[in-house]
Amino acid sequence: MKCIAKSLYGLEAVLEDELIALGASDVIRMNRAVSFTGNKELVYRVNYCSRTALSVLVNIADFRIRSKEDLYNRGLKIDWTKYLDADDTFSVVPVVNSKIFPHTGYPALILKDAIADHFRKRYGRRPSVDTTDPTIVVNLHISNDSVSVSLDSSVVPLFKRGYRTEQSEAPLNEVLAAGILKLSGWDASVPLIDPMCGSGTIPIEAAMIACKIPPGKFRSSYGFRKWKDFDPELFNRVRNEADSEIIKSTVKISGSDLSPGVIEKAGTNVGNAGLSDIVSLGISDFADFDGAGENLLLVMNPPYGERLQPDEILDLYKMIGNTLKRKFTGSSAMIISSHREALKHVGLKPAGKHTLFNGSLECLLLRFEMYEGSKKTHSI
């Protein structure tokens, strides 16, 4: 089967490595996605085990069109009875960039009609459209005259792990958190600290990596579970094989925040993930950190300035840099932020950088190596 795993911008290479490790073939990096081929078992495994995939699409048809009539006719020819019964429900999600269609929602209506007419001509009745809880979700991708029709095997985005029931004001997407950890190269051989942990996403994702806990461990909703060819025995085997790799890590993973309420929420999420004995949480100001030691990885998602005055945000980032230089010599730090001017006030020369998106915000993920006499940077 030809498949596409969707991800966030900047995480394509990480996802590519993941897919290869999971057994995918013909892996090709794309924009915010990676294409690959594999069987049903691999589709189940990627959904359950990938830390940086947002969803997995299984292709069922590719063709070219010149008009809306072409889309209808080609859509009508797809044997939809392989995927649906007349009593089932479906929805169509369009992703369209084509001069043929001035409105992106219109192609979805055309394909819906083609699916309905396919059944009406065969059985005299048709499946209904249901955008809330359909049997299948059809992904319609049109780029110029090229059309790809796929089934969404995930439906509920894979960043929704299932452990996060409490959120801070600016929660970090779980896939983004896992991607940052992967980009850092952290392999659970050194302690990890998130001194501005919010709802605890970074420490939790780190602990899941350290303990080899599959990201699908805490969720039960997958689109493929409603498919006509769903094989529960095969899925249970995939799940059991992944779960059998879980270990008890001894690496120190900690998170802290200024707000007791935020730490309480983080504690709830850590508990939901069954990681209370792995992740330690505390209430503290990063400026007051003491005795941190060497050879650590700090990962932080500080405020970007939406709720702070300009002087406050610059002072915050200056404090971050000063604390790193004074108390974390011999360690590394990964900082993600959309505030480029504030990042300059960290006052350290980045050893590496990646462009990522946190929601709609374009961010820089910077890596800093702390050593005696760290040089200031004047440009990022």
C-alpha positions in Angstrom: 0.0 0.0 0.0 1.1 3.5 -0.8 0.8 5.7 2.3 1.6 9.2 3.5 2.4 10.1 7.1 1.7 13.8 7.8 3.8 15.8 10.3 4.8 19.3 11.2 7.1 21.5 9.2 10.7 20.9 10.2 10.1 17.3 11.5 10.1 15.6 8.1 13.6 14.1 8.5 12.8 12.9 12.0 9.7 11.2 10.8 11.6 9.7 7.8 14.0 8.0 10.3 11.1 6.8 12.4 9.3 5.2 9.4 12.5 3.4 8.2 13.0 2.1 11.8 9.4 0.8 11.8 9.9 -1.1 8.6 8.6 1.2 5.9 9.8 1.0 2.3 10.2 3.5 -0.5 10.4 6.3 2.0 10.4 9.8 0.5 10.5 13.1 2.4 7.9 15.6 1.4 6.7 19.0 2.7 5.1 18.4 6.1 4.8 14.7 5.2 6.7 11.5 4.3 5.4 9.0 1.8 6.1 5.3 2.1 4.9 1.9 1.2 3.9 -0.9 3.6 1.2 -3.4 4.5 -1.7 -3.3 6.9 0.5 -4.3 9.8 2.8 -1.4 9.1 -0.1 1.1 9.0 -1.2 -0.2 12.5 2.4 0.0 13.7 3.0 3.6 12.5 -0.2 4.8 14.1 0.7 3.2 17.4 4.4 3.8 17.5 5.3 6.9 15.6 6.1 9.9 17.8 6.2 12.5 15.1 3.4 11.5 12.7 0.1 13.5 12.9 -1.9 11.1 10.8 -1.4 8.2 8.3 -3.2 8.3 5.0 -3.7 5.2 2.9 -3.9 5.9 -0.8 -6.7 4.3 -2.9 -6.5 6.3 -6.2 -4.3 8.7 -8.1 -5.4 10.4 -11.3 -5.2 13.7 -13.3 -8.1 15.9 -14.2 -8.9 18.9 -16.4 -12.4 19.7 -15.1 -14.8 19.2 -12.3 -16.5 16.6 -14.5 -13.3 14.6 -14.6 -13.2 14.6 -10.8 -16.7 13.3 -10.6 -16.2 10.6 -13.3 -12.9 9.3 -11.8 -14.4 9.4 -8.3 -17.4 7.4 -9.5 -15.1 4.7 -10.9 -13.4 4.0 -7.5 -14.8 0.8 -6.1 -16.1 2.3 -2.9 -17.7 -1.0 -1.8 -14.3 -2.1 -0.7 -14.4 0.5 2.0 -18.0 1.2 2.7 -21.4 -0.4 2.9 -24.6 1.5 2.0 -25.5 1.8 5.6 -22.2 3.3 6.6 -21.3 7.0 6.9 -18.4 9.0 5.5 -16.9 12.4 5.3 -14.5 14.1 2.8 -11.7 16.3 3.9 -10.3 18.4 1.0 -6.8 19.9 0.6 -7.0 21.8 -2.7 -4.5 24.0 -4.6 -5.8 24.2 -8.1 -7.0 26.7 -10.6 -9.7 24.3 -11.6 -11.5 25.0 -8.4 -11.9 28.5 -7.1 -13.4 27.3 -3.8 -11.6 24.6 -1.8 -14.8 23.0 -0.5 -16.4 22.5 -3.9 -14.3 19.4 -4.9 -15.3 17.7 -1.7 -19.0 18.1 -2.7 -18.2 16.7 -6.1 -16.5 13.6 -4.6 -19.3 13.2 -2.1 -21.8 13.1 -5.0 -19.6 10.5 -6.8 -19.5 8.3 -3.8 -23.3 8.5 -3.2 -24.0 7.9 -6.9 -21.7 4.9 -7.0 -23.8 3.2 -4.3 -27.2 4.5 -5.6 -26.5 3.0 -9.1 -25.6 -0.4 -7.5 -28.0 -0.7 -4.6 -30.6 2.0 -5.0 -29.4 3.5 -1.7 -26.4 5.4 -0.5 -24.2 5.9 2.6 -24.8 9.2 4.5 -22.4 12.0 5.2 -21.4 12.3 8.8 -18.7 14.9 9.8 -18.9 14.0 13.5 -18.2 10.2 13.7 -18.1 8.7 10.2 -17.2 5.1 9.3 -14.4 6.4 7.0 -12.8 9.8 6.4 -11.7 10.3 2.8 -8.8 12.7 2.2 -9.0 14.5 -1.1 -5.8 16.1 -2.2 -5.7 18.2 -5.4 -2.5 19.9 -6.6 -3.1 21.7 -9.9 -4.4 18.8 -12.1 -3.1 15.9 -9.9 -5.6 14.2 -7.6 -4.9 11.8 -4.7 -7.7 10.1 -2.9 -6.8 8.4 0.5 -8.4 7.0 3.6 -7.4 8.5 6.9 -6.3 5.6 9.1 -5.9 7.9 12.1 -8.8 10.4 12.0 -8.2 11.6 15.6 -4.8 13.4 15.2 -1.9 11.3 16.6 -0.6 14.2 18.8 -3.7 13.5 20.9 -1.9 10.8 23.0 -4.7 10.6 25.6 -2.7 11.5 28.7 -3.2 15.2 28.6 -6.4 16.1 30.3 -5.1 19.3 31.8 -3.7 22.2 29.7 -1.7 25.3 30.5 -2.3 28.6 28.7 0.0 27.8 25.8 0.3 24.0 25.6 2.9 22.5 23.3 1.7 20.0 20.7 2.8 16.5 21.8 4.3 15.7 18.3 6.2 19.0 18.4 7.6 18.2 21.8 8.7 14.7 20.7 10.2 16.2 17.6 12.2 18.7 19.6 13.6 15.9 21.7 14.4 13.9 18.6 16.2 16.9 17.0 18.2 17.4 20.2 19.6 13.9 19.8 18.7 13.1 23.4 18.9 9.3 24.0 18.1 9.2 27.7 21.7 8.8 28.7 21.8 12.2 30.5 19.3 13.9 32.8 16.7 16.2 31.2 15.2 19.3 32.7 12.3 21.5 31.5 12.4 24.6 33.8 9.2 26.1 32.2 7.2 22.9 31.8 3.7 24.2 31.6 1.3 21.2 31.4 4.3 18.8 31.4 4.3 17.8 27.7 8.1 17.9 27.2 9.0 15.9 30.4 6.2 13.4 29.6 7.3 12.8 26.0 10.9 12.5 27.2 9.9 9.9 29.8 7.9 8.0 27.2 11.1 7.9 25.0 13.3 6.9 27.9 10.9 4.1 28.9 10.1 3.1 25.2 6.4 3.6 25.8 4.6 3.7 22.5 2.8 7.1 22.0 -0.4 5.2 21.2 -0.4 3.4 24.6 -3.1 5.7 26.1 -5.4 6.0 23.1 -8.0 3.7 21.6 -9.4 5.7 18.8 -8.0 5.0 15.3 -9.8 5.4 12.0 -8.7 2.0 10.8 -10.7 0.3 13.6 -13.9 1.0 11.7 -12.6 -0.2 8.3 -14.2 -3.2 6.6 -10.8 -5.0 6.6 -9.9 -4.2 10.2 -8.0 -7.1 11.7 -8.3 -6.9 15.5 -6.0 -9.9 16.0 -3.2 -8.3 14.0 -3.6 -4.9 15.7 -3.5 -6.6 19.1 -0.3 -8.3 18.1 1.3 -5.0 16.9 0.3 -3.4 20.2 1.5 -6.2 22.4 4.9 -6.3 20.5 5.4 -2.6 21.0 4.3 -2.7 24.7 6.7 -5.6 25.4 9.6 -3.3 24.7 8.6 -0.9 27.6 11.4 -0.6 30.2 11.8 1.1 33.5 14.2 4.0 32.9 16.4 5.4 35.7 17.3 8.6 33.9 16.4 11.8 35.9 13.6 13.8 34.1 12.2 16.9 35.8 10.0 19.8 35.1 9.3 23.0 37.0 7.2 26.1 36.8 6.5 29.3 38.8 2.8 28.6 39.1 1.5 26.0 41.6 -1.6 25.7 39.6 0.3 24.9 36.5 2.4 22.3 38.3 -0.7 20.7 39.6 -2.0 20.3 36.1 1.3 18.9 34.9 1.2 16.4 37.8 -2.2 15.2 36.7 -1.0 14.6 33.2 2.2 12.9 34.4 -0.1 10.6 36.5 -2.3 9.9 33.6 0.7 8.7 31.7 1.7 6.5 34.6 5.0 8.3 34.9 4.8 9.8 38.4 7.8 7.7 39.5 9.9 8.8 36.5 9.1 12.5 36.1 9.7 14.8 39.1 7.9 18.2 39.2 8.6 21.2 41.4 7.6 24.9 41.8 10.6 27.2 41.1 11.9 30.1 39.2 14.6 29.2 36.7 16.7 32.1 38.0 16.8 30.3 41.4 18.1 26.9 40.1 21.0 25.7 42.2 23.4 22.8 42.0 22.2 21.6 38.6 25.5 20.0 37.7 27.1 19.2 34.4 26.1 17.0 31.4 22.4 17.8 31.3 20.0 18.6 28.6 17.6 21.5 29.2 14.6 21.8 26.9 12.3 24.8 27.3 9.4 26.5 25.6 9.5 30.0 27.3 6.8 32.6 26.7 6.9 34.2 23.3 5.7 37.6 24.5 1.9 37.5 23.8 1.1 38.1 27.5 4.2 40.1 28.5 5.4 43.7 28.0 8.3 44.1 25.6 10.8 44.9 28.4 9.6 41.9 30.4 10.1 39.4 27.6 13.6 40.7 26.8 14.5 40.6 30.5 13.2 37.0 30.7 15.4 35.8 27.9 18.4 37.6 29.3 17.8 35.8 32.6 17.6 32.5 30.8 20.9 33.1 29.1 22.6 34.3 32.4 21.3 31.3 34.3 22.5 28.9 31.6 26.0 30.5 31.6 26.3 30.6 35.4 24.8 27.3 36.5 24.8 24.9 33.6 28.4 24.9 32.3 29.1 21.6 30.6 25.4 21.1 29.6 23.2 21.7 26.5 20.0 23.6 26.1 17.2 23.5 23.4 15.0 26.6 23.3 12.0 27.1 21.0 10.5 30.5 20.5 8.8 32.7 17.9 10.3 35.9 19.4 13.6 36.3 17.4 14.5 39.5 19.1 14.1 38.0 22.5 16.3 35.0 21.5 19.1 37.4 20.8 19.0 38.5 24.4 19.9 34.9 25.5 23.4 36.1 24.8 24.8 32.8 23.7 25.9 31.7 20.3 23.7 28.9 19.0 25.4 25.7 18.1 22.5 24.7 15.8 19.1 25.8 14.8 15.9 24.5 13.2 12.8 26.3 11.9 9.6 24.8 13.3 6.0 25.9 13.7 4.2 26.0 17.0 0.6 26.2 15.7 0.6 29.1 13.2 3.7 30.7 14.8 7.0 30.3 13.0 9.6 29.5 15.6 13.3 28.9 15.9 14.6 25.9 17.8 18.1 26.8 19.0 20.7 24.6 20.6 23.2 26.1 23.0 26.3 24.5 24.4 27.4 26.0 27.6 31.1 26.3 28.2 33.5 28.6 30.0 33.6 32.0 28.2 30.6 31.5 26.0 30.6 34.1 23.3 27.7 36.4 22.7 25.9 36.4 19.4 24.8 39.4 17.5 22.7 37.7 14.8 20.4 34.7 14.7 
